[in-house]
């Protein structure tokens, strides 16, 4: 049996919430970044950190980005040696649905 978290420490439940709200739903942050002006994959961890306050691994960003592309939520365009990614109409619609769902959940707490 695990001991309860010390006063002021994070509980396991809170740590799970933190993980799910950050890397567990990284697609939200990537689509949001790509909805504004697009981005290349290498810059994503720093852009996520700057805008959302956590830094996912580069590998995790690549994995999520390629899954989003396969699902049709992200489009890509080559510019020289770099590939830039933008949110598709479908990706924007899914992001809007997610925002609505998150707001509803937050307001119900």
N, CA, C and O atoms as CSV, one atom per row, in Angstrom:
chain,resi,resn,atom,element,x,y,z
A,1,UNK,N,N,0.847,-1.184,0.000
A,1,UNK,CA,C,0.000,0.000,0.000
A,1,UNK,C,C,0.890,1.245,0.000
A,1,UNK,O,O,1.820,1.358,0.799
A,2,UNK,N,N,0.592,2.165,-0.900
A,2,UNK,CA,C,1.378,3.396,-0.991
A,2,UNK,C,C,0.958,4.371,0.088
A,2,UNK,O,O,-0.205,4.436,0.488
A,3,UNK,N,N,1.929,5.116,0.539
A,3,UNK,CA,C,1.654,6.153,1.529
A,3,UNK,C,C,1.002,7.344,0.845
A,3,UNK,O,O,1.267,7.598,-0.330
A,4,UNK,N,N,0.164,8.071,1.549
A,4,UNK,CA,C,-0.410,9.279,0.944
A,4,UNK,C,C,0.681,10.315,0.701
A,4,UNK,O,O,1.712,10.324,1.372
A,5,UNK,N,N,0.436,11.175,-0.258
A,5,UNK,CA,C,1.400,12.233,-0.572
A,5,UNK,C,C,1.552,13.157,0.626
A,5,UNK,O,O,0.577,13.434,1.324
A,6,UNK,N,N,2.758,13.634,0.869
A,6,UNK,CA,C,2.943,14.569,1.976
A,6,UNK,C,C,2.173,15.860,1.722
A,6,UNK,O,O,1.846,16.199,0.585
A,7,UNK,N,N,1.898,16.560,2.796
A,7,UNK,CA,C,1.178,17.831,2.680
A,7,UNK,C,C,1.889,18.730,1.680
A,7,UNK,O,O,3.097,18.946,1.776
A,8,UNK,N,N,1.150,19.242,0.742
A,8,UNK,CA,C,1.720,20.129,-0.262
A,8,UNK,C,C,2.274,19.407,-1.479
A,8,UNK,O,O,2.591,20.048,-2.481
A,9,UNK,N,N,2.400,18.070,-1.413
A,9,UNK,CA,C,2.896,17.291,-2.550
A,9,UNK,C,C,1.756,16.918,-3.478
A,9,UNK,O,O,0.583,17.026,-3.120
A,10,UNK,N,N,2.111,16.483,-4.665
A,10,UNK,CA,C,1.093,16.085,-5.634
A,10,UNK,C,C,0.675,14.644,-5.414
A,10,UNK,O,O,1.516,13.765,-5.225
A,11,UNK,N,N,-0.614,14.409,-5.439
A,11,UNK,CA,C,-1.148,13.053,-5.328
A,11,UNK,C,C,-0.932,12.322,-6.647
A,11,UNK,O,O,-0.644,12.943,-7.670
A,12,UNK,N,N,-1.073,11.005,-6.618
A,12,UNK,CA,C,-0.972,10.216,-7.844
A,12,UNK,C,C,-2.086,10.618,-8.819
A,12,UNK,O,O,-1.874,10.655,-10.030
A,13,UNK,N,N,-3.255,10.914,-8.289
A,13,UNK,CA,C,-4.371,11.334,-9.141
A,13,UNK,C,C,-4.035,12.635,-9.866
A,13,UNK,O,O,-4.319,12.780,-11.055
A,14,UNK,N,N,-3.428,13.583,-9.144
A,14,UNK,CA,C,-3.060,14.849,-9.771
A,14,UNK,C,C,-1.963,14.646,-10.809
A,14,UNK,O,O,-1.982,15.273,-11.869
A,15,UNK,N,N,-1.016,13.778,-10.510
A,15,UNK,CA,C,0.056,13.488,-11.478
A,15,UNK,C,C,-0.511,12.879,-12.758
A,15,UNK,O,O,-0.049,13.195,-13.855
A,16,UNK,N,N,-1.517,12.001,-12.620
A,16,UNK,CA,C,-2.171,11.421,-13.802
A,16,UNK,C,C,-2.869,12.510,-14.603
A,16,UNK,O,O,-2.774,12.552,-15.830
A,17,UNK,N,N,-3.571,13.391,-13.897
A,17,UNK,CA,C,-4.246,14.501,-14.566
A,17,UNK,C,C,-3.246,15.351,-15.334
A,17,UNK,O,O,-3.476,15.701,-16.491
A,18,UNK,N,N,-2.142,15.680,-14.689
A,18,UNK,CA,C,-1.097,16.496,-15.318
A,18,UNK,C,C,-0.576,15.813,-16.589
A,18,UNK,O,O,-0.413,16.461,-17.623
A,19,UNK,N,N,-0.318,14.513,-16.507
A,19,UNK,CA,C,0.191,13.771,-17.669
A,19,UNK,C,C,-0.836,13.763,-18.801
A,19,UNK,O,O,-0.491,13.971,-19.964
A,20,UNK,N,N,-2.094,13.522,-18.451
A,20,UNK,CA,C,-3.130,13.464,-19.477
A,20,UNK,C,C,-3.417,14.836,-20.091
A,20,UNK,O,O,-3.764,14.934,-21.267
A,21,UNK,N,N,-3.272,15.875,-19.299
A,21,UNK,CA,C,-3.518,17.221,-19.810
A,21,UNK,C,C,-2.332,17.790,-20.587
A,21,UNK,O,O,-2.449,18.847,-21.206
A,22,UNK,N,N,-1.217,17.113,-20.559
A,22,UNK,CA,C,-0.042,17.591,-21.299
A,22,UNK,C,C,0.297,16.575,-22.392
A,22,UNK,O,O,-0.285,16.620,-23.476
A,23,UNK,N,N,1.213,15.678,-22.124
A,23,UNK,CA,C,1.657,14.747,-23.164
A,23,UNK,C,C,0.566,13.759,-23.559
A,23,UNK,O,O,0.570,13.269,-24.688
A,24,UNK,N,N,-0.354,13.459,-22.673
A,24,UNK,CA,C,-1.429,12.525,-22.986
A,24,UNK,C,C,-2.383,13.031,-24.048
A,24,UNK,O,O,-3.060,12.239,-24.703
A,25,UNK,N,N,-2.442,14.311,-24.223
A,25,UNK,CA,C,-3.271,14.930,-25.257
A,25,UNK,C,C,-2.457,15.949,-26.044
A,25,UNK,O,O,-2.913,17.058,-26.320
A,26,UNK,N,N,-1.265,15.550,-26.391
A,26,UNK,CA,C,-0.347,16.426,-27.127
A,26,UNK,C,C,-0.931,16.892,-28.445
A,26,UNK,O,O,-0.572,17.961,-28.938
A,27,UNK,N,N,-1.819,16.111,-29.019
A,27,UNK,CA,C,-2.415,16.496,-30.293
A,27,UNK,C,C,-3.093,17.860,-30.208
A,27,UNK,O,O,-3.058,18.632,-31.166
A,28,UNK,N,N,-3.714,18.162,-29.060
A,28,UNK,CA,C,-4.381,19.455,-28.895
A,28,UNK,C,C,-3.418,20.618,-29.097
A,28,UNK,O,O,-3.733,21.594,-29.776
A,29,UNK,N,N,-2.255,20.496,-28.502
A,29,UNK,CA,C,-1.269,21.570,-28.544
A,29,UNK,C,C,-0.628,21.680,-29.921
A,29,UNK,O,O,-0.354,22.783,-30.395
A,30,UNK,N,N,-0.390,20.547,-30.559
A,30,UNK,CA,C,0.222,20.563,-31.890
A,30,UNK,C,C,-0.751,21.137,-32.918
A,30,UNK,O,O,-0.363,21.972,-33.735
A,31,UNK,N,N,-1.996,20.703,-32.887
A,31,UNK,CA,C,-2.979,21.248,-33.830
A,31,UNK,C,C,-3.176,22.740,-33.581
A,31,UNK,O,O,-3.307,23.514,-34.530
A,32,UNK,N,N,-3.198,23.145,-32.327
A,32,UNK,CA,C,-3.357,24.559,-32.006
A,32,UNK,C,C,-2.205,25.389,-32.570
A,32,UNK,O,O,-2.432,26.449,-33.154
A,33,UNK,N,N,-0.981,24.916,-32.399
A,33,UNK,CA,C,0.178,25.634,-32.941
A,33,UNK,C,C,0.108,25.673,-34.463
A,33,UNK,O,O,0.363,26.711,-35.073
A,34,UNK,N,N,-0.233,24.557,-35.066
A,34,UNK,CA,C,-0.290,24.481,-36.527
A,34,UNK,C,C,-1.493,25.208,-37.108
A,34,UNK,O,O,-1.553,25.418,-38.319
A,35,UNK,N,N,-2.442,25.594,-36.283
A,35,UNK,CA,C,-3.617,26.312,-36.773
A,35,UNK,C,C,-3.328,27.795,-36.982
A,35,UNK,O,O,-4.047,28.473,-37.716
A,36,UNK,N,N,-2.300,28.286,-36.352
A,36,UNK,CA,C,-2.005,29.712,-36.438
A,36,UNK,C,C,-1.144,30.053,-37.631
A,36,UNK,O,O,-1.595,30.746,-38.543
A,37,UNK,N,N,0.076,29.584,-37.641
A,37,UNK,CA,C,0.938,29.906,-38.776
A,37,UNK,C,C,1.728,28.708,-39.276
A,37,UNK,O,O,2.590,28.851,-40.143
A,38,UNK,N,N,1.447,27.552,-38.748
A,38,UNK,CA,C,2.170,26.369,-39.160
A,38,UNK,C,C,3.507,26.272,-38.437
A,38,UNK,O,O,3.954,27.222,-37.795
A,39,UNK,N,N,4.129,25.120,-38.552
A,39,UNK,CA,C,5.408,24.898,-37.884
A,39,UNK,C,C,6.112,23.729,-38.530
A,39,UNK,O,O,5.477,22.881,-39.157
A,40,UNK,N,N,7.417,23.681,-38.379
A,40,UNK,CA,C,8.131,22.481,-38.800
A,40,UNK,C,C,8.338,21.603,-37.572
A,40,UNK,O,O,8.379,22.095,-36.445
A,41,UNK,N,N,8.465,20.318,-37.799
A,41,UNK,CA,C,8.455,19.340,-36.712
A,41,UNK,C,C,9.544,19.586,-35.679
A,41,UNK,O,O,9.306,19.436,-34.481
A,42,UNK,N,N,10.724,19.960,-36.125
A,42,UNK,CA,C,11.854,20.131,-35.207
A,42,UNK,C,C,11.580,21.210,-34.163
A,42,UNK,O,O,12.082,21.123,-33.042
A,43,UNK,N,N,10.798,22.212,-34.510
A,43,UNK,CA,C,10.531,23.333,-33.601
A,43,UNK,C,C,9.400,23.067,-32.618
A,43,UNK,O,O,9.221,23.834,-31.672
A,44,UNK,N,N,8.642,22.010,-32.815
A,44,UNK,CA,C,7.443,21.794,-31.999
A,44,UNK,C,C,7.686,21.719,-30.493
A,44,UNK,O,O,6.941,22.357,-29.749
A,45,UNK,N,N,8.682,20.979,-29.997
A,45,UNK,CA,C,8.849,20.933,-28.530
A,45,UNK,C,C,9.053,22.316,-27.908
A,45,UNK,O,O,8.490,22.616,-26.855
A,46,UNK,N,N,9.853,23.147,-28.556
A,46,UNK,CA,C,10.095,24.491,-28.023
A,46,UNK,C,C,8.853,25.366,-28.129
A,46,UNK,O,O,8.573,26.157,-27.228
A,47,UNK,N,N,8.112,25.231,-29.214
A,47,UNK,CA,C,6.881,26.011,-29.370
A,47,UNK,C,C,5.830,25.604,-28.332
A,47,UNK,O,O,5.135,26.457,-27.781
A,48,UNK,N,N,5.721,24.311,-28.073
A,48,UNK,CA,C,4.787,23.838,-27.046
A,48,UNK,C,C,5.213,24.383,-25.684
A,48,UNK,O,O,4.380,24.862,-24.914
A,49,UNK,N,N,6.503,24.308,-25.393
A,49,UNK,CA,C,6.989,24.805,-24.099
A,49,UNK,C,C,6.727,26.301,-23.949
A,49,UNK,O,O,6.262,26.748,-22.900
A,50,UNK,N,N,7.018,27.064,-24.976
A,50,UNK,CA,C,6.850,28.520,-24.917
A,50,UNK,C,C,5.374,28.906,-24.730
A,50,UNK,O,O,5.054,29.820,-23.970
A,51,UNK,N,N,4.501,28.211,-25.420
A,51,UNK,CA,C,3.094,28.597,-25.392
A,51,UNK,C,C,2.286,27.934,-24.283
A,51,UNK,O,O,1.361,28.538,-23.740
A,52,UNK,N,N,2.636,26.683,-23.944
A,52,UNK,CA,C,1.793,25.931,-23.019
A,52,UNK,C,C,2.477,25.536,-21.711
A,52,UNK,O,O,1.824,25.011,-20.809
A,53,UNK,N,N,3.779,25.782,-21.597
A,53,UNK,CA,C,4.447,25.588,-20.315
A,53,UNK,C,C,4.966,24.202,-20.004
A,53,UNK,O,O,5.326,23.935,-18.857
A,54,UNK,N,N,5.019,23.316,-20.970
A,54,UNK,CA,C,5.654,22.008,-20.758
A,54,UNK,C,C,6.383,21.637,-22.041
A,54,UNK,O,O,6.003,22.069,-23.130
A,55,UNK,N,N,7.425,20.838,-21.907
A,55,UNK,CA,C,8.231,20.507,-23.081
A,55,UNK,C,C,8.187,19.002,-23.337
A,55,UNK,O,O,8.824,18.223,-22.628
A,56,UNK,N,N,7.429,18.604,-24.356
A,56,UNK,CA,C,7.392,17.180,-24.711
A,56,UNK,C,C,8.678,16.785,-25.430
A,56,UNK,O,O,9.403,17.643,-25.934
A,57,UNK,N,N,8.952,15.506,-25.474
A,57,UNK,CA,C,10.144,15.060,-26.192
A,57,UNK,C,C,9.950,15.270,-27.689
A,57,UNK,O,O,8.826,15.270,-28.191
A,58,UNK,N,N,11.045,15.444,-28.380
A,58,UNK,CA,C,11.007,15.620,-29.823
A,58,UNK,C,C,10.385,14.380,-30.484
A,58,UNK,O,O,9.578,14.500,-31.406
A,59,UNK,N,N,10.770,13.190,-30.002
A,59,UNK,CA,C,10.240,11.956,-30.560
A,59,UNK,C,C,8.723,11.888,-30.403
A,59,UNK,O,O,8.018,11.520,-31.342
A,60,UNK,N,N,8.221,12.239,-29.227
A,60,UNK,CA,C,6.776,12.219,-28.995
A,60,UNK,C,C,6.068,13.185,-29.956
A,60,UNK,O,O,5.000,12.867,-30.479
A,61,UNK,N,N,6.656,14.351,-30.185
A,61,UNK,CA,C,6.062,15.306,-31.130
A,61,UNK,C,C,6.009,14.726,-32.536
A,61,UNK,O,O,4.997,14.856,-33.225
A,62,UNK,N,N,7.086,14.090,-32.961
A,62,UNK,CA,C,7.110,13.472,-34.289
A,62,UNK,C,C,6.041,12.391,-34.410
A,62,UNK,O,O,5.322,12.336,-35.408
A,63,UNK,N,N,5.936,11.546,-33.413
A,63,UNK,CA,C,4.950,10.464,-33.441
A,63,UNK,C,C,3.543,11.027,-33.560
A,63,UNK,O,O,2.764,10.587,-34.405
A,64,UNK,N,N,3.217,11.996,-32.719
A,64,UNK,CA,C,1.874,12.586,-32.730
A,64,UNK,C,C,1.634,13.317,-34.042
A,64,UNK,O,O,0.548,13.215,-34.613
A,65,UNK,N,N,2.611,14.041,-34.522
A,65,UNK,CA,C,2.478,14.783,-35.774
A,65,UNK,C,C,2.172,13.846,-36.936
A,65,UNK,O,O,1.275,14.123,-37.732
A,66,UNK,N,N,2.891,12.762,-37.042
A,66,UNK,CA,C,2.667,11.829,-38.136
A,66,UNK,C,C,1.325,11.119,-38.014
A,66,UNK,O,O,0.695,10.809,-39.025
A,67,UNK,N,N,0.883,10.861,-36.795
A,67,UNK,CA,C,-0.451,10.276,-36.613
A,67,UNK,C,C,-1.539,11.273,-37.015
A,67,UNK,O,O,-2.539,10.900,-37.628
A,68,UNK,N,N,-1.334,12.528,-36.666
A,68,UNK,CA,C,-2.288,13.564,-37.059
A,68,UNK,C,C,-2.354,13.698,-38.576
A,68,UNK,O,O,-3.433,13.870,-39.143
A,69,UNK,N,N,-1.223,13.621,-39.214
A,69,UNK,CA,C,-1.172,13.695,-40.681
A,69,UNK,C,C,-1.900,12.508,-41.291
A,69,UNK,O,O,-2.669,12.675,-42.238
A,70,UNK,N,N,-1.670,11.311,-40.762
A,70,UNK,CA,C,-2.336,10.109,-41.270
A,70,UNK,C,C,-3.850,10.186,-41.080
A,70,UNK,O,O,-4.611,9.631,-41.873
A,71,UNK,N,N,-4.275,10.871,-40.035
A,71,UNK,CA,C,-5.697,10.995,-39.739
A,71,UNK,C,C,-6.352,12.149,-40.497
A,71,UNK,O,O,-7.572,12.310,-40.453
A,72,UNK,N,N,-5.545,12.947,-41.191
A,72,UNK,CA,C,-6.085,14.054,-41.968
A,72,UNK,C,C,-6.284,15.335,-41.189
A,72,UNK,O,O,-6.958,16.250,-41.664
A,73,UNK,N,N,-5.705,15.417,-39.992
A,73,UNK,CA,C,-5.877,16.616,-39.170
A,73,UNK,C,C,-4.801,17.670,-39.436
A,73,UNK,O,O,-4.946,18.833,-39.058
A,74,UNK,N,N,-3.723,17.243,-40.091
A,74,UNK,CA,C,-2.594,18.120,-40.393
A,74,UNK,C,C,-2.239,17.937,-41.862
A,74,UNK,O,O,-2.230,16.815,-42.370
A,75,UNK,N,N,-1.949,19.035,-42.539
A,75,UNK,CA,C,-1.432,19.006,-43.907
A,75,UNK,C,C,0.023,19.420,-43.879
A,75,UNK,O,O,0.452,20.129,-42.969
A,76,UNK,N,N,0.784,18.984,-44.868
A,76,UNK,CA,C,2.197,19.352,-44.919
A,76,UNK,C,C,2.540,19.982,-46.262
A,76,UNK,O,O,1.891,19.734,-47.278
A,77,UNK,N,N,3.585,20.807,-46.227
A,77,UNK,CA,C,4.068,21.455,-47.443
A,77,UNK,C,C,5.578,21.601,-47.325
A,77,UNK,O,O,6.083,22.099,-46.319
A,78,UNK,N,N,6.291,21.170,-48.350
A,78,UNK,CA,C,7.748,21.289,-48.353
A,78,UNK,C,C,8.150,22.692,-48.768
A,78,UNK,O,O,7.616,23.255,-49.723
A,79,UNK,N,N,9.106,23.246,-48.026
A,79,UNK,CA,C,9.699,24.534,-48.355
A,79,UNK,C,C,11.202,24.362,-48.213
A,79,UNK,O,O,11.751,24.431,-47.114
A,80,UNK,N,N,11.845,24.142,-49.324
A,80,UNK,CA,C,13.278,23.860,-49.274
A,80,UNK,C,C,13.506,22.505,-48.645
A,80,UNK,O,O,12.908,21.509,-49.050
A,81,UNK,N,N,14.373,22.477,-47.655
A,81,UNK,CA,C,14.683,21.222,-46.978
A,81,UNK,C,C,13.743,20.916,-45.819
A,81,UNK,O,O,13.800,19.834,-45.235
A,82,UNK,N,N,12.894,21.855,-45.493
A,82,UNK,CA,C,11.983,21.662,-44.358
A,82,UNK,C,C,10.564,21.375,-44.825
A,82,UNK,O,O,10.135,21.802,-45.897
A,83,UNK,N,N,9.857,20.642,-43.986
A,83,UNK,CA,C,8.436,20.385,-44.208
A,83,UNK,C,C,7.679,21.152,-43.138
A,83,UNK,O,O,7.944,20.996,-41.946
A,84,UNK,N,N,6.742,21.976,-43.565
A,84,UNK,CA,C,5.923,22.743,-42.631
A,84,UNK,C,C,4.542,22.106,-42.546
A,84,UNK,O,O,4.008,21.597,-43.531
A,85,UNK,N,N,3.983,22.147,-41.345
A,85,UNK,CA,C,2.697,21.519,-41.085
A,85,UNK,C,C,1.681,22.575,-40.687
A,85,UNK,O,O,1.977,23.493,-39.921
A,86,UNK,N,N,0.469,22.424,-41.227
A,86,UNK,CA,C,-0.650,23.300,-40.900
A,86,UNK,C,C,-1.852,22.443,-40.554
A,86,UNK,O,O,-2.002,21.325,-41.048
A,87,UNK,N,N,-2.690,22.973,-39.715
A,87,UNK,CA,C,-3.923,22.267,-39.368
A,87,UNK,C,C,-4.855,22.278,-40.575
A,87,UNK,O,O,-5.009,23.308,-41.231
A,88,UNK,N,N,-5.468,21.150,-40.868
A,88,UNK,CA,C,-6.450,21.055,-41.942
A,88,UNK,C,C,-7.806,21.541,-41.422
A,88,UNK,O,O,-7.961,21.811,-40.231
A,89,UNK,N,N,-8.768,21.649,-42.311
A,89,UNK,CA,C,-10.121,22.028,-41.887
A,89,UNK,C,C,-10.660,21.005,-40.884
A,89,UNK,O,O,-11.296,21.361,-39.892
A,90,UNK,N,N,-10.392,19.737,-41.163
A,90,UNK,CA,C,-10.828,18.676,-40.257
A,90,UNK,C,C,-10.142,18.829,-38.896
A,90,UNK,O,O,-10.789,18.685,-37.859
A,91,UNK,N,N,-8.854,19.115,-38.893
A,91,UNK,CA,C,-8.113,19.317,-37.650
A,91,UNK,C,C,-8.648,20.498,-36.860
A,91,UNK,O,O,-8.761,20.438,-35.636
A,92,UNK,N,N,-8.977,21.576,-37.566
A,92,UNK,CA,C,-9.540,22.759,-36.903
A,92,UNK,C,C,-10.897,22.429,-36.282
A,92,UNK,O,O,-11.207,22.885,-35.181
A,93,UNK,N,N,-11.703,21.639,-36.989
A,93,UNK,CA,C,-13.018,21.258,-36.458
A,93,UNK,C,C,-12.854,20.387,-35.216
A,93,UNK,O,O,-13.586,20.554,-34.241
A,94,UNK,N,N,-11.901,19.462,-35.246
A,94,UNK,CA,C,-11.665,18.605,-34.087
A,94,UNK,C,C,-11.133,19.413,-32.904
A,94,UNK,O,O,-11.499,19.149,-31.758
A,95,UNK,N,N,-10.279,20.385,-33.171
A,95,UNK,CA,C,-9.757,21.254,-32.110
A,95,UNK,C,C,-10.903,22.064,-31.491
A,95,UNK,O,O,-10.970,22.212,-30.271
A,96,UNK,N,N,-11.792,22.580,-32.322
A,96,UNK,CA,C,-12.937,23.340,-31.808
A,96,UNK,C,C,-13.821,22.458,-30.931
A,96,UNK,O,O,-14.287,22.897,-29.880
A,97,UNK,N,N,-14.053,21.225,-31.356
A,97,UNK,CA,C,-14.846,20.289,-30.538
A,97,UNK,C,C,-14.154,20.009,-29.208
A,97,UNK,O,O,-14.806,19.943,-28.166
A,98,UNK,N,N,-12.839,19.846,-29.245
A,98,UNK,CA,C,-12.089,19.571,-28.018
A,98,UNK,C,C,-12.156,20.762,-27.063
A,98,UNK,O,O,-12.332,20.584,-25.858
A,99,UNK,N,N,-12.016,21.970,-27.597
A,99,UNK,CA,C,-12.104,23.173,-26.754
A,99,UNK,C,C,-13.459,23.239,-26.059
A,99,UNK,O,O,-13.539,23.508,-24.860
A,100,UNK,N,N,-14.518,22.992,-26.816
A,100,UNK,CA,C,-15.867,23.016,-26.248
A,100,UNK,C,C,-15.999,21.975,-25.143
A,100,UNK,O,O,-16.552,22.254,-24.079
A,101,UNK,N,N,-15.492,20.786,-25.401
A,101,UNK,CA,C,-15.574,19.696,-24.404
A,101,UNK,C,C,-14.792,20.029,-23.144
A,101,UNK,O,O,-15.257,19.769,-22.034
A,102,UNK,N,N,-13.610,20.602,-23.309
A,102,UNK,CA,C,-12.774,20.961,-22.159
A,102,UNK,C,C,-13.443,22.061,-21.341
A,102,UNK,O,O,-13.454,22.002,-20.111
A,103,UNK,N,N,-14.002,23.065,-22.018
A,103,UNK,CA,C,-14.689,24.151,-21.314
A,103,UNK,C,C,-15.886,23.616,-20.536
A,103,UNK,O,O,-16.126,24.021,-19.398
A,104,UNK,N,N,-16.633,22.705,-21.152
A,104,UNK,CA,C,-17.784,22.118,-20.476
A,104,UNK,C,C,-17.350,21.350,-19.230
A,104,UNK,O,O,-17.949,21.488,-18.164
A,105,UNK,N,N,-16.316,20.552,-19.375
A,105,UNK,CA,C,-15.818,19.776,-18.227
A,105,UNK,C,C,-15.324,20.711,-17.127
A,105,UNK,O,O,-15.631,20.503,-15.953
A,106,UNK,N,N,-14.564,21.736,-17.495
A,106,UNK,CA,C,-14.019,22.659,-16.494
A,106,UNK,C,C,-15.120,23.425,-15.773
A,106,UNK,O,O,-15.042,23.638,-14.563
A,107,UNK,N,N,-16.133,23.835,-16.504
A,107,UNK,CA,C,-17.213,24.592,-15.872
A,107,UNK,C,C,-18.081,23.716,-14.972
A,107,UNK,O,O,-18.756,24.221,-14.075
A,108,UNK,N,N,-18.063,22.417,-15.210
A,108,UNK,CA,C,-18.861,21.499,-14.398
A,108,UNK,C,C,-18.158,21.075,-13.117
A,108,UNK,O,O,-18.790,20.532,-12.211
A,109,UNK,N,N,-16.855,21.320,-13.036
A,109,UNK,CA,C,-16.134,20.950,-11.823
A,109,UNK,C,C,-16.477,21.922,-10.760
A,109,UNK,O,O,-15.983,21.810,-9.638
